[in-house]
Amino acid sequence: MKVVHINTFSYKSTGTMMFSIHHQLQSAGYDSYVVWGRGRAPENDHEFNMGDSLGIKLHGVYTRLTDRTGFASIRSTTRLIDKMKVIQPDVIHLHNIHGYFINIELLFSYIKKNNIKVIWTLHDCWPFTGHCAYFDLIGCTKWKTGCYYCEQLDTYPASWRVDASRWNWKKKKELFTGADITIVAPCNWLKEKVSESFLREYPIRVINNGLDLAIYKPHVSDVRKRLTINDNFMILGVANEWTKRKGLNDFVLLEEKLRKVGVTNFKIVLVGLRESQVKRMPDSMIRMKRTENVSELLELYTTADVYFNPTYEDNYPTTNLEALSCGTPIITYRTGGSPESILPEIGVVFEQGAIDEVVSYLKNNFRAKMGFQIQADNYSELLDGRNMMDRYLQLYEEIKSKY
């Protein structure tokens, strides 16, 4: 069976997942190929970088002018389709297809014309909305019956005033329905949202994300000494990109309120900040830019006494799993699929924005790891990426058996 995987990036969590599934399928005897829009150069004839930097920039400008992301990149998508005409895939495995690199109209016309089976792993809500990737922050439900008067035009994929959300929603419904698609959601929260959208006609399977526990495990280091944290209680926050929905300002509130109730023996460490955010956050915090050094990140997770994830919109955050794999408990909000990885013995879940409750809890639990004893081996069902791979392979075998 021939399979083509498509994702925006060759890196980040979605790219890593795509490559992991690709290699697993190859090991199982599948003829698997990977395609991405941004990232490194291909290393063999089973990898294809659509790499059109000018096209990506033009697609971004087109989106800002028209609010119709996904309807440019004709040249790069034509190249991709020419490539697939040679491969003749039995299955196309989609991940993120937004990101200014692909034309969804051309792609789905090709898929439907050739009756190609599709597995679509959703990493956000963009496939069934008229504009946004998430909608919880404003409590929007228009996506259920048809988007209009979008309130989030300034969020990714941002538009300069033009609102094409009604047109986008109708066009996506037209393109994305009526094909042979199996939806994969990484959490029950997203499965529920999909079942309320126009994608509900498709079978929806939950396959939780997982980690390579040979890599993601405790890394003992001298971080406390290096960052002058010393004996202070370390509160860690990590994001690939700190935006409003990731709750960056809640760390500012957390620090202010902890000091107001007389707690001073703590240190907040933030990772993934832009230069402007580094300058804006309080000097009392340890502020770090994004790092691609996994070992460095694991040292921070291992050293931290708690990982605080005040996310307001999310799917199934990988950072939660990363912290747990290093033995660090989590405090998070009841947002999206974030609570689904938090069992009572490994973390605490609060309602969104309940900073006063978080402060009260921390004030009474300022001790190493908050008294939690987390051994990743005890949570292999939750954390181990091999379980995720086994479930994907099972899905592929089910599809294969129908040929």
N, C-alpha and C positions, 0 to 999 in steps of 0.2 A: 504494500500500500504506500502511495506517495502522499506526503504531507508538506504543506507550506505554511509556516508560521509568520505572522505579520505583526509588528509592533512599532511604535514611534521610535523607541531607543534600543540600542544594543546594550545599554547599561541601565542604571537605576534598578529598582526592585522589579519592575515589569520586564525589563530586558533580561535580568538574571533569571527570572522565572521561565521566560521563553526559551532561553538557551538550555536550562536544566531539563525541560520537557523534551526539547529537541535531542539532546544527548541520550536521554533515557529511551526515546523511541528508536534512535539509531542502534543502541545496545540490544534492543528487542527485535531488531531486524527490519525496521521500517525504513523506507527511503525518505528521510526527512531533510527539509530545507528551511533556512531562516532568512527573513527579510526585515530590514529596519530602515527608518528614514533618517535618523541622526546617530552618529557614533563612529566607531572605528572602521577601518578598511576591512573588507572580507579577507579571510585567511585560507579559504578553499572554495571549491566549485559548488558547495552546498550552502554558501552564504552569499547574500546579495544586499549591498547597501544602495538604496535608491538615490542616495547622496546628491541632492540638487540644492545647494545652499542658496543660489539665487531664487530658485523656485519657492523655497521655504520662506524667504524674506518677502517675496511677492504675494505669497499666500497669506502671510501675516498682515500685510497692508490691505489686501483684498478683504480680509475678515473685518478689519477695523473700519473700512469704508462701507461694507455691505452687510455685515453681521451674518455672512453665509460661509462659515468655516466648513471645510470639507468639500467645497465645490470649485476649488482651483487645482493646482498641481497636475494639470492634464499631461504635461510632457513626462514627468517621472512615473505617473500611473500607467501611461501607455507603455513605457519601458518595462514596468513590472508585468503587465498583462502579456507582453511579447515573451517575457521570460517564462511565465506560467504556461503559455501555449506550448512551449518546448517541454516543460516538465510534465504537464498534464496531471495536476494533482487530483487525488481522490477526495482529499479533505483539505480545507483551508482553515487554519486555526488562527482566529483573530484575537488580538489583545487590544491595546489602545490604537484606534485608527483616527483619533484627532491629534493635533500637533502640527498642522500646516504642512503635511508631507504627502497626502494622498487624496485622490478624488473619489469620494464614496459612490458617486453616481456611476462612474466608469467601472469601479470595482464590483459593485453589486449587479450591474448589468451583465458583466462577464460571469459572475457566480450563477445567476439565474439562468442565463442562456445555456450554460454548460451543465446545469443540474448538479453542481458541486456541493457536497455536504460541508457544513460549517460547524466548527466548535468556536464559540465566542466567550472568552473569559472576560467578564466585565470588571474593571478596576475602579469605575465610578459610574455616575448616572447619565453621562453625556449622550449615550446612544438612544435614550428615550425622552430627552427634553428638547425644547426649542432653542436653547442657548447654553445653559450652565452645565457644570460637572456635578454640582451639589446645590441643594435648595433648602436644606434644613435651617440654615441661619436666619432665613426670612419666613420660614414656615409656608413656603409656596406649595400648592397642590395643583396648579394649572396643568402640569405635565400629564396628569391622569386623563384629561379629556381634550386637551389642546391648548398649547401655550399662546399667550398674547400679552401685550403691554409688559414686557419683561422688566423686572425691577433690578436685575443684576447685569446690565449691559457692560458695566465697568469691571466685571469679574471675567476671568479666563473662560472662553476665548473672547477677549474684550472687543467691544465695538465703539466707534466714535458716534454716539447718538442714534445711529440708524438701528431700528428694531425690526428684525426679520424673524422673530421667534415663532410667529404663527406659520409663516412659510416653511421655516426649518422643520418644525414639528410635523407638518403634513408631509413634507418631502421625505423625512426620515421614516415615517410610518409607511409610506409608499415603497421606499427602497428596502427597508429592513424586514418587512413582513412578506409572507408568501414564498419563502425560501426553505431549505432543509437545514434548520439551525438547532443546535443544542446549546443552551445558555449555561455557563458555569459562573456561579457567584461564590466569592470567597467567604461569605458569611450569610447567616439567616436574615439579617436586616436587609441586605441588598436583594436577596431572593424575594422577600416580601414586597419590596418596591417594584421589582421587575414584574411580579404577578399582578400589580395594579396598573401597569403600563400597557402600551399597545404590543409589547413583546410577550404578553402573557399567553399567546397562542403556542409558544414553544415549550418543550420540556426544560425545566430549570433544575440544575443539580448544584448542590453546595459542596465545594472542595476547598477546605481551609488552606491558606498559605502555610508554608513551613520553611524551616531553615536547615542548612547543612550543619548539623551539630558537631561535625569534626572541626569546623571552623568557628562556629558561634558557641563559645564556651568561656568560662571565666579566664581572664588574663590578668594575673597579678602583676602589679607595677609600682613605681614610686610616684604615681600621679599626685597623691596628696602632698608630697614634699615638693614636687615640681611646680604645682600650681598654688602652693602655699595655702592649701586647704587645711592641712594639719589635722587636728582632732575635731574640727567642725563637722556638723551633720551636712552631708552633701546631697543637694537636690538637683537632679539632672533633667534637662530638657533637650530633646533632639528633634530636628525637622530637616527634611531635604530643602524646604523653602518655608520660611516663617511668614505666613500671611495671617490675615484677620481670623480666618477659620481655624487656624492652628492654635489660637489662644495666646499669642505672645504677650499681650498686655496683662494677662492673668498672672504672669510671673512678676510683673511690676507690682501689682496689687498684693500678691502673696508676700513679697518682701516687705512692703510697707506695713501690712497688717500684722505680720509676725513681730516686727520691731515694735509696733504699737502696743502689743500685749506683753512686751518685755523679753521676747526671745531674740537672742543675738548670736548664739553659738551655731550658726548655720552658714552655708555658702551655696548660692545658686550658680550652676554652670550651664550655659546655653551653647549648643552646637548647631551650626547651619545658618548663622546670621550673615546678612549682606553687610557691606562696609558701612552703609548708612545706618543700619540697625545697630551695629557695634557702637557707633558714636552716640546713638540715641538712648541705648539702655544704660541704667545706672552703673557708675564706676565700681560700685560695691560687688557687682556680679562679675563672674569670669565669663567673658564673651569670646566665642570662637567662631570662625568661619566654617563653612562646610568642608569636611574632610573626606577624601576618597581612601584614606588609610584605614582599613578595617581593623587592624590590630590596635591602632590608636583609639578607635571608637569603642572597641571591646574593653580596653583598659578603663575607659571612662564609665561604661556600664557596670563593670565589675566593682569599681571603686565607690560608685554612688550608693547612698543609703536608701534612696528611693528614686524611681523614675516617675516624674510628673508629666502626664499627657493631657493637657486641658483643651483637647480638640473639640470644636463646635460642629464640624462636618467631617465625616470620615467613613471609610469602608471597613477594612479589617487591618488596622495599622501594624505594619511589620515591626516598627520600633518597639511595640509592646513585647513581641516575641523575642526580639534581640535582648531586651533588658532581662526578661525572664530566663533566657538561656545562660545569662551571666550571674544568675542567682539574686537578682535585684527585684524587689517588689514594686508594684505599680499603683499609682493613684491616677484615676482617669474619670472622665465624665460619662454620663449615660448618653453617649453619642454614637449613632450608626452602629457598626459592628465592634466598636472598641471594647465594650463590656464582655463580649463573647469569649475573649481570651483571658478574662480575669475571674478565676475561681476564688472563693472566699479565703482560701489559705495562701494565696499568692498576691493579693492586692485588695484595693478598696475602690468602690465606684460611688461617685457623688453626682447629683443633678448638675446640669450645665450651669456654670457660673457661681456655684456654691462655695466661693472662696472663704467665707467666714467659717463654714463647716470644715473645709480643708485645713484652715489655720488651727481650729480647735483640735482637730484630730492630730495634726503634727505636733502641736504643743505638748500633747500628752504621750507622744510616741517618739520623742527625739532620742533614739538609741539606735545602735547599728542595725541596719536592715529592718528597723521597726519591729524586731522580734520575729520576723519571718525566716524560716529555714527552707530555702528553695533549692532543690536539687533537680536540674534539668532532666535527669534520667527518669525521674518520677512523673514527668509530664511529656513523655515522648509522643504520646498520642496527639497532644496539643501542639508540640513544637517541631517534631522531626519531619523534615522535608521529604524523607523517604515515604512517609504515609501519603503525602500529597501526590508524589510521583506514582505510587501504586494505584491511587484512585484515578489519576489521569490515564494510566495505562489500561486500567479496567474499562474506562469509557471508550478508549480507542479499540480495544478488543471487541467490545459490544458492537461498535460501528463496523468493524472488519468482518464480524460474523454475519452481517446482513448482506455482504457482497456475494 
